[in-house]
Amino acid sequence: MSDSQPADLALMRELNERIVLGLLRQEGPISRAELARRSNLSRSTVSSIIATLLAAGLVCETGIGSSQGGRRPIMIEFNYQSALVIGIELGSTTLTLLLTDLAATVLRRAYVPFNSAEGPEACSTRLAEQVHRVLAEAAISRQQIVGVGVGVPGPLGYTTGRPSAPPVLPGWQGVPLRALLEAALGMRVFVENDANLGALAEHRWGAAQGWENVAYLYLGSVGIGAGLILDGRLYRGDIGSAGEIGHLMVEEDGPACRCGSSGCLEAVAGLPAVLKRARAIGLPVAQFGDLLSLARQGDHSAIALLDATGEYLGIAVASTLNMINPGCIVIGGSMAEAGELLLGSLRRTLQRRGLSIAVDHVTIIPGMLGSDVVAIGAVSIVVNHAFSVPAAARSNNGVAHEAMPV
């Protein structure tokens, strides 16, 4: 036997375990025989894998299933309480931190004032301090944490964990953020764009469950981005900049944008721009909730401003719809709280500007996961990496585990 054979066998065993775990995560309680059929693995291989996973606590037996004849099978289920995950949204002014189980059930949450202008090294240290504080308060050891997911605004080199050109995080470009965080935390870290994580969260646990092609519009506290799920999988593009909808031009000769262009969606419909315009017309607003309250009380200027903002959003969404033809568009983030005050004009603009066949087909819905959506998506990406089959190792036999959006 060559030296490489034991390693090859160990890798094959791990891949087979991930296939089984992926099926259990997707299908819920399922018998050993059905696992063998769905995975194309032998019954003896599946039985051996299940024995290992039972001993590790990753799966559990959950009762007796039905039978067409013969002995009724014992059902196997993924144990979502077998490990814990930390999901983080790293905003420019606020840090959102969740401690969850593998089903994203929140066990602890913290919202901490945060100043990204302090720079990546100082911010990594502060982030690590908050993580260790939450773990200490919950009496949780690092060994119970399977990984840490972190959402950041702006384009990101996914394989490198380095922000590419983040206008929201000046001074962070090219910084090895994942490596900094892993060194500070002593845990495995996954870093991803915030809108991408919002898309993953809503697709896995929220409003977009069951849809294969989804555009998630993230109206954040600072910027606007889109996360794209295409054919059931997250689409990042060649360099990680897919979905930068905030930098589509929607107003010729419009105001300057921090990206260096002008008339961008973010420059006219991003939250800071909307609040600036509100104050310019004399509305007494300190935050978006103030503007929303005025509109709900019938203030015509506030209503008109939200209507105009929705129209800008509709222009950008129409371009996205015409280009990628999603079946579902989910609107999330802090400004989505406006509901139809914003979405009404978005829909009307989409009707005017979108390709009619695509407009008639698409469903536009608000997100379900609220202000924690990015941190929940950060949990999702950790779980996917820990328990799904690596893309390079997937077969082309069409088994269900291939649909996991990593």
N, C-alpha and C positions, 0 to 999 in steps of 0.2 A: 504493500500500500504506500502510495507517495505521501510526502509531507502535506500536500495540499488537500488530500481527500478528507481528513477529519474536519478541516475548516469548511470545505465545500458542503459536507453533510450537516454541519452546524448551521450554515447559512440557509440550506434548504429547509431544515427543521424550523428555523425562525420564520422564513417566508410562509411556510405552511401554517404555522401558528397564527400569523397575521391574517392569512386568508380566512381561517376559521373565526378569528375574533371580528374581522370585518363583516362577515355574514351574520354573526350573532348580534352585532351592533345594529345592523340594518333590519334584520328580520325578526328580532325578538326571540321568544322561546321557540326552540327548534330541536328536533331529535337528532341523535348521532347519525342515523341512517340518512336523514334529509341533508345534514351537513355534508356527508360523503357524496351524495348525489349532486348537490349544488356546487361543491368545490372541485369535483373531479378527483378527489383523493380517495384512497381505499378506506374501507371501514376500519381496518386495523390501524391505519395511520391516524384517522380521526379519533378513534378510541384512545390511542396513546396520547395524542395532543390534549384531548379533554381531560385525561387523568392528570397531566402536567398542569394544566390551567386550573383545575379544581384545587390541586395542592397549593398553587400560588395564590388562590383566592380571587383570580380574575374572572371566573365564571362560577355559576352555582346551578344546582339541580332544582327545578321549580315545579315539580309535580308530574302527573301522568298525562300524556297526550292521547288522542283518539287513534283507533286502528281499524283497518279494513278487514282484519282477520289476524289471529295470532296474538301474541303478547303486546299489550299497549306500551308505547315507548316512554322512557323518562325524558323530559324536556330539559334543555340546557339554555341558560340565559346569561348574557353579559352582566357582570357585577359592577355597576356604576359607582358603588361605594368602595371599591377596592383600592383606590388611590385618589389623590387630590391634585388640583391644578390651580395655578395663580394666573389670572388674566388682568392685564393692565392697559389702560389708555393713557398714553403720555401726551397730554395736551400742552399748549403753550403756557397756560396759567393754572391748570388743574390736573392732578393725578388721580385717576380712578383705579382702584385696586379691588379685585374680587378674589376670594378664596372659595373654590367650588369643588364638588365631586366631578366625576367623569361625565355626568349628564348636565353639567352647568347649573346644578342646583346651588344657589348662593348660600354659603355658610357664614361668611364674613364679608363686609364691604367697607371701604374707606374712601373718602373724598378729601384730598389733601391739596392745599394751595401749593402751586408749583411755578417756578420761574425758569423757563427754558433758556432765557438770556444768560443765565449763570454759566452755560456751557455744558457740553456732554459729560465731561469727567465729574464735575461737581454734581450734576443732575443724576448720574449713575449712582453715585455714593448716596445721595438723598433717597433715591428710589429703593436701593438696597436696605437702607435703614427702615423705611416704611414696611417693606416686605417682612423683615425680621421682627418688627414690632407686632404686626398682625399675627405672625406665626406664634410668637411668644404669648400673646393674649389668648390665642386659641389652643395653647399647649400642643402645638403641632411641630414635629421634627422635620428637618429638611428631607430626610429619607422618605417621608410620606408623599413628597411632592414629585410628580412625574415630569413636570416642566413648567416653565414660565413663558407665557405669550405676551408680547408687547406690541401695541398698535401705535404708530407714529404718523403724523400728517406728512403728505408729500410723497414724491417718487422714492422708491427704495430698491437697491440692488438686492433682490431676495436671497440669492445664493451667497452673497458676501455679508449681508446684514448691515450694509452701509447706506445711509441716506444719500440719494443721488443729487438732487437739486431742490432742497426743501425751502421755499420762500417763507414758510411759517416758522422755520427753525434756522435762522441765519447763523452761520458759523458751525453748522453741524455737517456740512457736505463732506462726504468721503470718510467720515469718522467711523471706525470699526465698532459700531454701537453694540452689536451682539456680543463681541468679544469683551468689551468693557463691562457689560451687564453680567456676563457669565463669570468674569473675574470678581466682580463685586458681590455677587449672590452665591457663588459656589454651586450653581444649578444650571441645568440645560435651559437655554433661552432661544425662543423663536421670535423674530422681529418681522412685522408686516405692516403695510400701509393701512391706515385706519378705515378708509372706505371699503377696501377689500375685506377686512374683518367684519365690517357691518354686513356686507353681502353674505359672507359665510354664516354668520349668526342667524340672519333672517332665513337663509336657505335651510339650515339644519334644524333650527328650533323655533322659527318665527313665522312671519307672514308669507314667506316664499316657499314653504315646504311643499314638495311635490312638483315644483316647476323646474324644467330642465334649462331654460334660458331666462336669465333674470338680470335686470339692471337695477342696482341699488343706488339711489341718489342720497348722498350724505350731506345734509345741510348743517355743518358743524358750527361751533362757536366762533371759529376764525376763518375757515375756508369751506369750499365746496368740492366734493370729489364724487366719483362713481366707482362702485365695485361691480364687476361683470362676472356672472356665472354663465358659461357657454357650454352646452351639451353636458350639463351637470358638474362642470369643473371650473374652478377659479381661473380666470384669464388675466395674466399679468402683462403680456406683451414681451418683446425681446429684451428690454432693459428695465422692466418694472414700472413703466410710466403709463400703462394703459389705464383708462378711466379718468384722466385729468380733465374732466368736463368743466371744471371751474375756469379753465383757460381757453374755452371756446369763445370767439368774439361774438357778442350778441348786440353790440351797439357801435356802429361806425363812428369814429372820432370820440369814443367814450372816454371816461376817466382813466388815468394811468393805473396799471396793475403792478403789484410788486414783482411779478414775473418778468417785467421789462416791456410788456406789450401794453395795449390800451383797449378799452371796451370789452374786457373779459367778463364772463358771467360773474366771477367772484368780485370784480371791482364794482359791479352795479347791484348784485343781488346777494352777496355774502353778508353775514350778519353785521360786521362793522360798517359796511357801506350803507346798509338799510338804516341802522341807527343814526349814522351821520346825516342821511337825507331827512330822517324824521326830525332831528333837531334843527336842521336848516329851514324847515317849514314851520318851526315854532312848537312842535309837539314836545311836552315835558317827559322825556323818556330817558331812563338810565340803563335799561336793559330790555330785552325783547318782550318779556312779560308785560312791561308797561305799555308797549305799543299794542300788544294783543288785547289787553284790558280796554284800552281806548276804542279799539275796533269793535269789540264785543258790546261796548256801551253805545255804539252807533256813531262814533266820531267819523265824519266823512273823509277827513284828510288821512286818518289812519287806515281806513278801509281802502281808499284809493292807492295808498302807498303799498299795501299788501297785494292789491290787485296788480299793480305795475310790476312788483317783484315776481309774482306768479307768472306774468307774461314773459319776463326774461327767462325764467326757469323753463317755461314751455318751449321757447325757441331752442334752447340747448337740448332739451329732452327729445324734441322732434328730430333733431339731427342724429341723436343716438338711436332713436327708434328706426329711422330710415336706414341707418347703417347696419345695425346688428339684429333687428327684428326680434326683440325679446317678447316672450309671452306675458311677462309680469314685470312691472316697474314698481319698486317699493320706495317710498319717500320716508327718510328717517333723519335723525339729528335734532338739534334743539329747535330749529325753526319749523319743523314738521308739526309742532304742537298747534300751529295756527289752523290746521285742518283745511276745511273748504274755503276759509278766507284766503288761503294761498293756492290751494289745489283747484279751486273753481276756475280761476283765470289760466292756470297751467293747462287744464283740460281743454278749455276753449281755444287756447293758442295751438295746442297739439292738433285739434280738429282742423284748424286752418292750415297748418304748416306740415303736418305729417302725411306720409303716403297713406291714402285712405284704406287700403287693404291691411296695412300694418296697424293703423289706428283702430280699425274695427275689431281686430284680433286681440289687442293688448288689454291687460287688466292693470289699472293703476290703484295702488292701495297704500295706506300708511303703514309704517313699520309697527311691530308688536312689542319690541323689546326695550323701548324707551332709552333713557340716558345711559344705560349700561351696555348698549348694543356692541360697541367696539371691544370692550373688555370681555364680553361673552364670546365674541368672535375670536379673541385671543385664546380663550379656553378651547374653542373648537379646533384651532390649528394645532395646538399641543396634542390634543386627543387624537386627531387624525394622524399626526406623525408617529405617535407612540403605538398606535394599534391598527394602522392601515398598511397595505402592501406598497412598497416603494414603486414609483411609476416605471422605473427601468426594469423591474422584475415582473411586471404584469404580463400575463398571457393574453392572447387575442381570442379566447374562447367565450367571451361575453358573460362570464359569471358576474353575479351582482356586486361583488366587492369592488369592481372597477369604477363604480359610480361615486365612490367617496371623494368629495371635493377637497383635495389637499392643496 
